[in-house]
Amino acid sequence: MLHFRIPAPAVLGLVLLQVSVMVLFIGYHGQITQHPSDSATVTGGKVHVLLLSSWRSGSSFMGQVFNNHPSVFYLMEPAWHVWGSLESSAAHRMRMAVRDLMHRIFLCDLSVLEAYMPIRHNVSNIFMWSHSQALCSPPACPPLSPQHTTAQIPDCKKHCNVPGLGRAEAACHTYSHVVLKEVRFFELESLFPLLQDPSLDLRIVHLVRDPRAVFRSREESLPNLLKDSSFVLGEKTLTSDSQQRVMQEICRSHIRIYDTAVRKAPDFLRGRYKLVRYEDVVQNPLEQIQHIYDFVGLKMTEPLQKWIYKFTHGTSKGTPSDAFRIIERNASEVSKAWRVSLDFKKVQQVQQVCKSAMSLLGYRLVHSEVEQKQLDIDLTRSQMYSFTWHSANKSATTKN
């Protein structure tokens, strides 16, 4: 038998080489999944909220429920910058980039947005920036006249469009809550690193709406949603059945998210997820929004109560041109508008592709046009989706 003797210096060299490779490997992956400086940082009491929803599900209104709270730094759909920077792609390919973007924004590092902006940029380069009260108020906005603490959108665009993101970033640190509204997540697994990051105290508010109402609202806003629909389906060219298939993907995503957060919840998700139905909110807005505030640690104020009542008990029923505006409406009537305006054949198509999600979320099917238009029939089942945590085995039980 042949024996080979390796000199001691060579053995030592090989060991050092292996150690070096392992250090580089661990360091490389550490840079992808977390930032060392973040891990050493405590939240300092700051709460981070992700308002997770889908297009035309009432998320703009719910976003304003957070936006109008004086303790909230709110941004509307920062992931738009990621999706808007590409001509074509698929949603699942962009989820990590979106997740990392949100991670930095939650930590008030707005420099991450500069990758999607011109070299010389103003705060107005942030998507829907003028709809953020925090960006239209000092210190993000230069001091206004003594009688104004926040600017309306026209005044904000005129007075608050400052160069760079420095003032906005400094302002973010002064708020107790950072809230981001997003419609571009279709699962929760990619958010797990954020939920496990000790520098974040992340709460997820998952807003859903009757798929038939979503479909009807999407039809009214179709030209504005074509690019997003293409990304959802991963197809450059949309076909006649694309809207039904988009609805199918949205409904499947609700099931996936619910399964992950409730039925198969990992330990670090305990107490960090709340499912909210839009219909429940508009039927009893003050009570439901109080529950949401309690979940994220915000206090209700009298001005907020007045704002909530005003914007849910208005006289306007809305028009297609109002699709992306928050106006004073009769929110309860608007939530049922699909029942009198959506063709029954389309209702059947949506029910076919979203049947499982509708059953899970407590939305009753209609079996005829007469039943659809009979508005005294309630199509929502109460408490179908609520759940409680058992402290003993840390599992969730659905209440029926």
Order of alpha helices (4+ residues) and beta strands (2+ residues): alpha-alpha-beta-alpha-beta-alpha-alpha-alpha-alpha-beta-alpha-beta-alpha-alpha-alpha-beta-alpha-alpha-alpha-alpha-alpha-alpha-alpha-beta-beta
